[in-house]
Amino acid sequence: MRRIIVIAAAGLSLAGCSSFSLDSFKSAPPPMPVQLDSNPPGADAVTSLGPGCKTPCTVSIPAPEINFSVTFNMPKFQPATVPVTVTRVPGDFATPATTTLDPSPVFAELQPAGPPPRAAKKPIRKRKPKPAAAAAPAAAPDSAFPAPSAAAPAPAAAPSR
C-alpha cells in the first residue's frame, strides 16, 4: 500500500506542474553548412541571414526556418542575387528532422558591367566665315562710280618754285 501512495503522490506532483515539457530536452539544431560559388571566383557573397565570405567558400548558418537569398558582388561585374528554398521534413521518434536547400551549392554566374558612361564632350564649334558685307565689295564693271573702299587717287603735288 505504501508503494501505491508514493507512486500516486509522485504522479500528482508531476501532473500539477503544467510547465513541464519534453521540448526542454531537445537540443538546438546544429548549424548548417552552405556552399557558395561564383563564376568568376572571388566574389563577395552575403546571405540574407547574415554570414558571408569570398567565393568559393562555405558558411555555417543556423538551420533556417524560411527561404533566404545570397547576393554576390564583384567589382566590374553586375551584382547577382540567388534565392534559396528551404525544405524542412519534421522527424519523429525514429528519424531526425531534415532540412534541405535548393540550390545546393548556391552558384551565381556574374555578368560584366557595361562600360562606364563617358563624360559629355563639348561640341567642336566651327569658325563662322566672315559675313560678305564686311568684305570689300568690288566695283561693278558697268558702274560709273568707284567702290567706296577703293583707294582715292593721291592729290597732285603742287609744283615747287
C-alpha positions in Angstrom: 0.0 0.0 0.0 2.9 2.3 0.7 4.1 1.9 -2.8 0.8 2.9 -4.3 0.6 6.0 -2.2 4.2 7.0 -3.2 3.5 6.4 -6.8 0.2 8.3 -6.7 1.8 11.2 -4.9 4.6 11.4 -7.5 2.1 11.3 -10.3 0.1 14.1 -8.7 3.1 16.3 -8.2 4.1 15.9 -11.9 0.5 16.5 -13.1 0.4 19.7 -11.2 3.5 21.1 -12.9 2.0 22.5 -16.1 5.2 23.9 -17.4 6.8 20.5 -17.7 7.6 19.8 -21.4 9.7 17.3 -23.3 10.8 20.2 -25.6 13.3 21.3 -23.0 15.2 18.0 -23.6 15.5 18.7 -27.4 18.9 20.0 -28.5 19.3 23.1 -30.7 19.6 22.2 -34.4 23.2 22.1 -35.5 24.5 24.8 -37.8 24.0 24.0 -41.5 26.9 24.4 -44.0 26.0 26.3 -47.2 28.5 26.1 -50.1 28.8 29.4 -52.2 30.4 29.6 -55.6 30.6 32.0 -58.5 32.0 32.4 -61.9 34.4 34.2 -61.9 35.6 33.2 -58.4 36.5 35.8 -55.8 33.1 37.5 -55.5 31.8 38.7 -52.1 28.8 36.5 -51.2 26.5 37.5 -48.4 23.4 35.6 -47.2 20.2 37.4 -46.1 20.7 35.6 -42.8 24.0 37.4 -42.2 27.1 35.3 -42.8 29.2 35.9 -45.9 32.5 35.0 -47.5 34.6 35.3 -50.7 33.8 32.6 -53.2 34.4 29.7 -53.4 33.6 29.1 -49.7 31.3 27.5 -47.2 29.4 29.4 -44.5 27.6 28.0 -41.4 24.1 29.3 -40.8 21.6 28.3 -38.1 19.1 25.8 -39.6 16.8 28.2 -41.5 13.1 28.1 -40.9 12.3 30.2 -44.0 13.7 30.8 -47.5 16.6 33.2 -47.8 18.8 34.6 -50.6 22.5 35.0 -51.3 23.8 38.2 -53.0 27.1 38.1 -55.0 29.1 41.3 -55.6 32.4 41.8 -57.5 34.0 45.0 -59.0 33.4 45.4 -62.7 30.5 42.9 -62.6 26.8 43.3 -62.1 25.5 42.1 -58.7 23.5 38.8 -58.7 21.0 37.5 -56.1 20.1 33.9 -55.9 17.0 32.8 -54.0 17.4 29.6 -51.8 14.4 27.5 -51.0 14.4 25.7 -47.6 12.5 22.4 -47.3 12.1 21.0 -43.8 10.9 17.5 -43.1 9.9 17.0 -39.5 11.3 14.0 -37.7 9.6 11.5 -35.4 10.8 9.3 -32.6 12.7 7.0 -35.1 14.1 9.6 -37.6 15.6 13.1 -37.0 14.2 16.2 -38.8 15.9 17.1 -42.1 16.5 20.4 -43.8 17.4 20.6 -47.5 18.4 23.7 -49.5 17.7 24.2 -53.2 20.0 25.0 -55.0 23.0 23.4 -53.2 25.7 24.6 -53.7 24.5 28.1 -54.4 26.1 29.3 -57.6 26.0 32.6 -59.5 27.2 33.5 -63.0 28.3 37.1 -62.8 27.8 39.3 -65.9 30.4 42.0 -66.8 29.2 45.5 -66.1 28.8 47.8 -69.2 31.4 50.4 -69.9 31.1 53.4 -67.6 29.2 56.3 -69.1 31.6 58.8 -70.8 31.6 62.4 -69.8 29.7 64.5 -72.3 32.2 66.1 -74.6 31.9 69.7 -75.7 30.9 70.0 -79.3 33.5 71.4 -81.6 32.5 74.8 -82.9 33.2 75.6 -86.5 34.5 79.0 -87.3 32.0 81.2 -88.9 33.0 82.7 -92.2 33.2 86.5 -92.2 30.0 88.0 -93.5 30.0 89.0 -97.1 29.1 92.7 -96.1 32.4 93.1 -94.3 34.4 92.1 -97.3 35.4 94.9 -99.7 32.9 94.9 -102.4 34.3 95.1 -105.9 33.1 97.9 -108.1 30.6 96.8 -110.6 32.3 96.9 -114.0 29.4 98.8 -115.6 29.1 101.3 -112.7 30.2 104.9 -113.2 31.1 105.3 -109.6 34.1 103.7 -108.0 33.7 101.4 -105.0 33.6 103.3 -101.7 36.5 101.4 -100.3 38.7 101.8 -103.3 41.7 103.9 -102.7 41.2 107.5 -103.7 43.8 108.9 -106.1 46.5 110.8 -104.3 46.3 114.5 -104.7 48.7 116.0 -107.2 51.7 117.7 -105.7 52.0 121.4 -106.2 54.8 122.5 -108.4 57.6 123.7 -106.5 59.1 127.2 -107.1 
